[in-house]
Amino acid sequence: MTDTSPIKALLPKSGGHQFVLYGDSCSGVAGALHERTFASVNAVLRRLEPQPQFILFPGDEIVGLMADEASLRAQWRHWLDVEMAWLDRANIPMWHTTGNHTTYDEMSEAVFRDVLALPANGPAGQEGLTYWVRRGDLLIVFVHTLWSGLGGEGHVETEWLEATLKAHADARYKLVLGHHPVFPVNGYAGTYQREIGHEYAERFWDILAGAGVFAYCCSHILAFDVQVHRGLLQICTAGAGTAHRMPEGVEYLHCIQAALDEEGLRYQVLDMEGVARERLQWPPALASEHKWHSLAHGVSDAFWLGPMSPDRIIELRLSGRMAPDACAASQTIFSAFADEGLAPLWLGLRGKEQRLTLVLGRDPGRSPYYFFGPDLPPGEDFDLHILLHGGMGPGGVLWRRTGTEAWSSFEAIASTGLDRLVWPFRWSVGHGQKGEGDRPFAGESLRLSIAG
């Protein structure tokens, strides 16, 4: 029997915003597999109490990708008039971005404009494709990440985007949506096809970060993912119905219900049964000063043991001076291990660039995951704040310089994060688990403290 029990929505404080974000259903064909999977996700959305104030859909509503205009329009009509007939758009507006299944040439762009009739306030040639919406103190900007006028998939304009964000500098909250990620998701990387073109990425992110945008929301990679770069969230949601996953067995169909207010963003990721599989509050609640513990150089008993729960946050502060000459060999800063087997968690420096690296053990006999942070140059002092978040997947290993506010996720080619970590009963500082000769830190004045 289908569960129709209410799902309690996260609610914002007075003056905030409550919405749903989901994308990539690739439906529009009666009786097809994706019609059934999309209906299952919509059934969960419809159980929310209260219902969202608005819905954001970052692309690929229909399977599309066809040369015949009449057939393309028929898919849109089925999606809008049959699959989404339950939605009262007068009371719950729904805004869309373009996608690679829906706007892959000039004909399909024209159809997208016509059937959705979105605001025509975008740059010349992109009316109804790129646009903005203002809801009181909230600005939402929708960018076309595959404009035919620039070259197609992965190409995006930035001048209008920058001007629009400046024109709405008074907006307290700013969200930007586009179909393609800027940063790779789950290790699926590739300019134009998997992310926006690399020649646009840095400029695009500079504009968003400089304008105080809270989050960039995208889809395209068939997964749920969250990561942070320079204090700005990238949220990828592509679970609205497309049946295959990236990768299979890890990702799941879903929708995101979120609340945005003066305290930040809170969301719950609901699967097809309405179970909240992942949650986040951003910015995170950090440890007060009395919860911090200094760790001496060498081996000690762990302060805590057991699984890393999704709500668990561990923080580390590390400082010291790098050796005057670069050391390419691995240098340990912190390691958590048991008496046998490789350390489930190792944090240190690797390679001639002396890149801060976290190595996360997986199942016995399986290669570990690597997470890469900043390079630490020879002879320089460093003072860093590391955050390990059990509920952020691969994006949950973060760093910032002490005294600054902007977090960034370590780079990773991984589909899971710290959620499977089980903290062992030994810790070491300054060298690995085998003693002082095991991957020692080559610099001096290493200091480490931890809270969690």
C-alpha positions as CSV (number, residue, x, y, z in Angstrom):
1,M,0.0,0.0,0.0
2,T,1.3,3.5,-0.9
3,D,2.2,5.6,2.1
4,T,0.2,8.8,2.2
5,S,1.2,9.9,5.7
6,P,2.3,13.5,6.0
7,I,6.0,14.4,5.9
8,K,6.9,17.3,8.2
9,A,8.6,20.0,6.2
10,L,11.4,22.0,7.6
11,L,10.1,25.5,8.3
12,P,12.0,28.8,8.1
13,K,11.9,31.5,10.7
14,S,9.7,34.5,10.1
15,G,10.5,36.1,6.7
16,G,12.4,33.0,5.4
17,H,11.7,30.8,2.5
18,Q,10.5,27.1,2.2
19,F,11.0,25.3,-1.1
20,V,11.6,22.1,-2.9
21,L,14.6,21.5,-5.2
22,Y,14.7,18.5,-7.6
23,G,15.7,17.8,-11.2
24,D,16.3,15.2,-14.0
25,S,13.2,13.2,-14.5
26,C,13.8,12.6,-18.2
27,S,10.1,11.7,-18.6
28,G,7.3,12.9,-20.9
29,V,6.5,9.5,-22.4
30,A,3.3,7.7,-21.4
31,G,3.9,4.3,-19.9
32,A,7.7,4.6,-19.9
33,L,9.9,3.7,-16.9
34,H,10.7,7.2,-16.0
35,E,7.0,8.2,-15.8
36,R,6.7,5.7,-13.0
37,T,9.8,6.7,-11.1
38,F,9.0,10.4,-11.5
39,A,5.5,9.7,-10.1
40,S,7.0,8.0,-7.1
41,V,9.2,11.0,-6.3
42,N,6.2,13.4,-6.8
43,A,4.1,11.3,-4.4
44,V,6.7,12.0,-1.7
45,L,6.7,15.7,-2.5
46,R,2.9,15.8,-2.3
47,R,3.1,14.4,1.3
48,L,4.9,17.5,2.6
49,E,3.1,19.5,5.2
50,P,3.0,22.3,4.6
51,Q,3.6,22.3,0.9
52,P,6.5,24.4,-0.4
53,Q,6.2,28.0,-1.3
54,F,7.8,27.3,-4.7
55,I,9.6,24.6,-6.6
56,L,13.0,24.8,-8.4
57,F,13.7,22.3,-11.2
58,P,17.2,22.5,-12.6
59,G,16.6,20.8,-15.9
60,D,15.9,17.7,-17.9
61,E,12.2,17.4,-17.3
62,I,11.7,15.3,-20.5
63,V,13.8,12.7,-22.3
64,G,13.9,15.0,-25.3
65,L,17.0,14.8,-27.6
66,M,15.0,14.5,-30.8
67,A,15.0,16.3,-34.1
68,D,11.3,16.3,-34.6
69,E,9.7,19.4,-33.1
70,A,6.2,17.9,-32.9
71,S,7.4,14.9,-30.9
72,L,9.4,17.2,-28.6
73,R,6.3,19.3,-27.9
74,A,4.2,16.2,-27.3
75,Q,6.6,15.1,-24.5
76,W,6.4,18.6,-22.9
77,R,2.6,18.5,-23.0
78,H,2.5,15.1,-21.4
79,W,4.9,16.2,-18.7
80,L,3.1,19.5,-18.0
81,D,-0.6,18.4,-18.5
82,V,-0.4,14.8,-17.2
83,E,2.6,14.2,-15.0
84,M,2.5,17.6,-13.3
85,A,-1.3,18.1,-13.4
86,W,-1.4,17.7,-9.6
87,L,0.6,21.0,-9.1
88,D,-1.4,24.2,-8.6
89,R,1.1,26.5,-10.2
90,A,-0.9,29.6,-9.3
91,N,-0.2,28.9,-5.6
92,I,3.1,27.0,-5.9
93,P,5.1,28.5,-8.8
94,M,7.7,26.2,-10.4
95,W,10.8,27.6,-12.2
96,H,13.1,25.7,-14.5
97,T,16.5,25.8,-15.9
98,T,17.5,24.5,-19.3
99,G,19.1,21.1,-19.7
100,N,20.9,18.9,-22.2
101,H,17.8,16.8,-22.8
102,T,15.6,19.9,-23.4
103,T,17.7,22.7,-25.0
104,Y,20.3,21.0,-27.3
105,D,19.9,23.2,-30.4
106,E,18.0,26.3,-31.5
107,M,14.8,24.5,-32.2
108,S,14.6,22.9,-28.8
109,E,15.5,26.3,-27.2
110,A,12.5,27.8,-29.0
111,V,10.2,25.0,-27.8
112,F,11.5,25.5,-24.2
113,R,10.7,29.2,-24.4
114,D,7.2,28.6,-25.7
115,V,6.0,25.8,-23.5
116,L,7.3,27.1,-20.2
117,A,6.8,30.9,-20.8
118,L,9.4,31.8,-18.2
119,P,10.4,35.5,-17.5
120,A,12.0,37.1,-20.6
121,N,14.4,39.3,-18.6
122,G,17.6,37.6,-19.6
123,P,20.4,38.7,-21.9
124,A,19.8,39.3,-25.6
125,G,19.1,36.0,-27.4
126,Q,18.5,34.1,-24.2
127,E,15.1,35.5,-23.2
128,G,13.1,32.8,-21.5
129,L,16.2,30.6,-21.1
130,T,18.3,32.7,-18.7
131,Y,16.3,34.9,-16.3
132,W,15.8,36.0,-12.8
133,V,13.0,36.0,-10.2
134,R,12.7,38.2,-7.1
135,R,10.6,37.1,-4.1
136,G,11.0,39.9,-1.6
137,D,14.4,39.5,-0.1
138,L,15.2,36.4,-2.2
139,L,16.8,36.6,-5.6
140,I,16.9,33.5,-7.8
141,V,18.9,33.6,-11.0
142,F,18.6,30.8,-13.6
143,V,21.5,30.5,-16.1
144,H,21.6,28.7,-19.4
145,T,24.7,26.5,-19.3
146,L,24.5,25.3,-22.9
147,W,23.5,28.3,-25.0
148,S,23.7,27.6,-28.7
149,G,24.8,31.1,-29.3
150,L,28.1,30.4,-27.4
151,G,28.7,26.9,-28.6
152,G,26.2,24.6,-26.9
153,E,26.7,22.3,-23.9
154,G,28.9,23.6,-21.2
155,H,29.0,27.2,-22.5
156,V,27.6,29.9,-20.3
157,E,27.6,33.7,-20.4
158,T,28.9,35.7,-17.4
159,E,28.5,39.4,-18.1
160,W,24.7,39.5,-17.7
161,L,25.0,37.3,-14.6
162,E,27.4,39.7,-12.9
163,A,25.3,42.7,-13.8
164,T,22.1,41.1,-12.5
165,L,23.7,40.2,-9.2
166,K,25.0,43.7,-8.8
167,A,21.6,45.2,-9.6
168,H,20.1,43.1,-6.9
169,A,22.8,43.6,-4.3
170,D,20.1,44.5,-1.7
171,A,18.7,40.9,-1.8
172,R,19.4,39.3,1.5
173,Y,19.4,35.8,0.0
174,K,20.7,34.9,-3.4
175,L,20.5,31.5,-5.2
176,V,21.8,30.7,-8.7
177,L,20.6,27.7,-10.7
178,G,22.1,26.1,-13.8
179,H,22.0,22.6,-15.2
180,H,25.7,21.7,-15.2
181,P,27.9,21.6,-12.1
182,V,30.9,23.8,-11.8
183,F,32.9,21.3,-9.8
184,P,33.0,17.5,-10.5
185,V,30.4,15.3,-8.6
186,N,31.3,11.8,-7.4
187,G,34.4,11.8,-9.6
188,Y,32.4,12.3,-12.9
189,A,34.5,15.0,-14.5
190,G,34.9,16.4,-18.0
191,T,34.7,19.9,-19.4
192,Y,31.5,20.7,-21.3
193,Q,29.9,17.3,-21.0
194,R,30.0,16.9,-17.2
195,E,30.7,20.5,-16.0
196,I,30.5,23.9,-17.5
197,G,33.5,24.7,-19.7
198,H,36.7,25.1,-17.7
199,E,37.4,28.4,-19.4
200,Y,34.2,29.7,-17.7
201,A,34.4,28.0,-14.3
202,E,36.8,30.3,-12.4
203,R,35.1,33.5,-13.6
204,F,31.6,32.1,-13.0
205,W,32.5,31.2,-9.4
206,D,34.3,34.5,-8.8
207,I,31.1,36.3,-9.7
208,L,28.9,34.2,-7.4
209,A,31.3,34.3,-4.5
210,G,31.9,38.1,-4.9
211,A,28.1,38.8,-4.9
212,G,27.4,36.8,-1.7
213,V,25.4,34.0,-3.4
214,F,24.5,31.4,-0.8
215,A,24.3,28.4,-3.1
216,Y,24.6,27.3,-6.7
217,C,22.1,24.5,-7.4
218,C,22.5,22.2,-10.4
219,S,21.7,18.7,-11.6
220,H,22.9,16.7,-14.7
221,I,25.1,14.2,-12.7
222,L,22.6,11.6,-11.6
223,A,23.3,11.9,-7.9
224,F,22.8,14.0,-4.8
225,D,25.9,15.9,-3.8
226,V,26.9,18.9,-1.7
227,Q,30.2,20.6,-1.5
228,V,31.6,24.0,-0.6
229,H,34.1,26.3,-2.4
230,R,35.1,29.6,-0.9
231,G,32.1,29.5,1.4
232,L,29.6,29.0,-1.4
233,L,27.6,25.7,-1.6
234,Q,27.3,23.7,-4.8
235,I,24.2,21.4,-4.4
236,C,23.6,18.8,-7.1
237,T,20.2,17.1,-7.3
238,A,19.4,14.8,-10.2
239,G,17.1,12.3,-8.6
240,A,13.6,13.2,-9.8
241,G,13.1,10.1,-11.8
242,T,15.9,9.2,-14.2
243,A,16.3,5.5,-13.3
244,H,20.0,5.0,-13.6
245,R,22.4,6.4,-11.0
246,M,26.0,7.7,-10.9
247,P,27.1,5.4,-9.4
248,E,24.6,2.6,-9.0
249,G,24.1,1.2,-5.5
250,V,25.2,4.5,-3.8
251,E,22.9,7.2,-5.2
252,Y,19.1,7.1,-5.0
253,L,16.0,8.9,-6.4
254,H,15.1,11.9,-4.3
255,C,13.8,15.4,-3.8
256,I,15.2,18.1,-1.5
257,Q,13.0,20.1,0.9
258,A,14.7,23.1,2.2
259,A,14.3,26.2,4.5
260,L,16.3,29.3,4.1
261,D,16.3,32.0,6.7
262,E,18.6,34.3,8.9
263,E,20.3,31.2,10.3
264,G,21.2,29.8,6.9
265,L,20.0,26.8,5.0
266,R,18.5,23.5,6.3
267,Y,17.5,20.7,4.0
268,Q,16.3,17.1,4.1
269,V,16.9,14.8,1.1
270,L,13.8,12.5,0.8
271,D,14.0,9.2,-1.0
272,M,11.1,7.5,-2.8
273,E,9.7,6.2,0.5
274,G,9.8,9.6,2.1
275,V,12.8,8.8,4.3
276,A,15.2,11.6,5.0
277,R,18.5,10.0,3.8
278,E,20.6,13.1,4.3
279,R,20.3,16.4,6.2
280,L,22.4,19.5,6.5
281,Q,22.4,22.8,8.4
282,W,24.7,25.4,6.8
283,P,26.7,27.2,8.1
284,P,27.5,24.4,10.6
285,A,27.3,24.8,14.3
286,L,31.0,24.8,15.5
287,A,32.4,23.7,18.8
288,S,32.7,26.1,21.6
289,E,36.2,26.8,23.0
290,H,35.8,24.6,26.1
291,K,35.3,21.5,23.9
292,W,38.7,21.7,22.3
293,H,41.5,19.3,23.4
294,S,45.2,19.7,22.6
295,L,47.0,16.6,21.4
296,A,50.6,15.9,22.2
297,H,53.1,14.7,19.7
298,G,53.1,10.9,19.5
299,V,50.6,8.1,20.1
300,S,47.7,8.4,22.5
301,D,44.3,6.7,23.2
302,A,41.5,8.1,21.2
303,F,39.0,10.5,22.8
304,W,36.1,8.8,21.2
305,L,35.3,5.5,19.4
306,G,32.7,4.2,17.0
307,P,30.8,5.1,13.9
308,M,30.8,8.6,12.4
309,S,27.1,9.5,12.4
310,P,25.6,11.8,9.7
311,D,25.1,14.6,12.3
312,R,28.7,14.3,13.7
313,I,31.2,17.1,13.1
314,I,34.8,16.8,14.0
315,E,37.1,19.8,13.9
316,L,40.9,20.0,13.9
317,R,43.2,23.0,14.3
318,L,46.7,22.5,13.0
319,S,49.6,24.9,12.9
320,G,53.3,24.8,12.6
321,R,56.2,25.7,10.2
322,M,57.1,23.8,7.1
323,A,60.6,22.5,6.6
324,P,62.8,24.9,4.6
325,D,63.1,22.4,1.8
326,A,60.3,20.6,0.1
327,C,59.8,17.0,1.1
328,A,58.0,14.8,-1.4
329,A,57.7,11.8,1.0
330,S,54.5,11.5,3.0
331,Q,54.4,13.5,6.3
332,T,51.9,12.7,9.0
333,I,50.0,15.3,10.9
334,F,47.3,13.2,12.4
335,S,46.4,9.5,12.1
336,A,43.6,7.4,13.6
337,F,44.3,3.6,13.6
338,A,43.9,0.3,15.4
339,D,46.7,-2.2,16.1
340,E,46.2,-4.1,12.8
341,G,45.5,-2.9,9.3
342,L,46.0,0.5,7.6
343,A,44.8,3.6,9.4
344,P,41.1,4.3,8.5
345,L,42.0,8.0,8.6
346,W,45.3,9.7,7.9
347,L,45.9,13.4,7.5
348,G,49.2,14.8,6.3
349,L,51.3,16.0,3.4
350,R,52.1,14.2,0.2
351,G,54.2,14.9,-2.9
352,K,56.7,17.7,-3.8
353,E,53.9,20.2,-3.7
354,Q,53.4,19.1,0.0
355,R,49.6,19.0,-0.6
356,L,47.5,18.6,2.5
357,T,45.8,15.2,2.0
358,L,43.3,13.1,3.9
359,V,43.3,9.4,3.2
360,L,40.1,7.6,4.1
361,G,40.2,3.8,4.4
362,R,37.4,1.8,2.9
363,D,36.7,-1.9,3.3
364,P,39.7,-4.2,4.0
365,G,41.5,-4.9,0.8
366,R,40.0,-2.0,-1.1
367,S,42.0,1.1,-2.1
368,P,41.3,4.2,0.0
369,Y,39.8,7.4,-1.0
370,Y,42.0,10.5,-1.3
371,F,40.9,14.1,-0.4
372,F,43.2,16.9,-1.5
373,G,43.4,20.3,0.2
374,P,45.8,23.2,-0.2
375,D,49.6,23.0,-0.9
376,L,51.8,24.1,2.0
377,P,55.0,25.8,0.7
378,P,58.4,25.1,2.2
379,G,59.5,27.3,5.0
380,E,56.2,28.9,5.6
381,D,54.0,29.0,8.7
382,F,50.5,27.4,8.4
383,D,47.5,27.7,10.7
384,L,44.4,25.8,9.4
385,H,41.0,24.8,10.6
386,I,39.8,21.4,9.3
387,L,36.1,20.2,9.4
388,L,35.0,16.6,9.0
389,H,31.3,16.4,8.4
390,G,29.6,13.0,8.5
391,G,26.5,14.2,6.6
392,M,28.1,15.9,3.6
393,G,29.3,12.9,1.6
394,P,32.5,13.4,-0.4
395,G,32.2,17.2,0.2
396,G,32.4,16.7,4.0
397,V,36.2,17.2,4.3
398,L,36.7,20.9,4.5
399,W,39.3,23.5,5.3
400,R,39.8,27.2,5.8
401,R,42.6,29.3,7.2
402,T,42.2,30.1,10.8
403,G,40.6,33.5,11.3
404,T,38.7,33.4,8.0
405,E,35.0,32.4,7.5
406,A,35.0,30.8,4.0
407,W,35.1,27.0,4.0
408,S,36.2,24.9,1.0
409,S,35.7,21.2,0.4
410,F,38.8,19.1,-0.3
411,E,39.0,17.9,-3.9
412,A,38.0,14.2,-4.2
413,I,37.2,11.5,-6.7
414,A,34.8,9.7,-4.5
415,S,31.1,8.8,-4.2
416,T,31.0,8.5,-0.4
417,G,32.5,10.4,2.4
418,L,33.0,10.0,6.1
419,D,29.6,8.4,6.9
420,R,31.2,4.9,6.9
421,L,34.2,5.8,9.1
422,V,34.5,4.0,12.4
423,W,36.9,5.8,14.7
424,P,39.5,3.4,16.0
425,F,41.1,3.5,19.5
426,R,44.6,4.9,18.7
427,W,45.6,8.4,17.5
428,S,49.0,9.7,16.6
429,V,50.4,13.2,15.9
430,G,53.5,13.9,14.0
431,H,54.2,10.4,12.7
432,G,52.3,7.3,11.5
433,Q,51.1,4.3,13.4
434,K,54.4,2.4,13.3
435,G,56.4,4.9,15.4
436,E,58.5,8.0,15.1
437,G,60.2,6.8,11.9
438,D,56.9,6.3,10.1
439,R,56.2,9.2,7.7
440,P,57.3,11.9,10.2
441,F,56.4,15.5,9.9
442,A,59.5,17.2,8.5
443,G,58.8,20.7,9.8
444,E,58.7,22.1,13.3
445,S,56.4,23.5,16.0
446,L,53.5,21.2,14.9
447,R,50.5,21.9,17.1
448,L,47.2,20.0,16.9
449,S,43.9,20.3,18.7
450,I,40.6,18.5,18.2
451,A,36.9,18.9,19.0
452,G,33.9,16.8,18.3
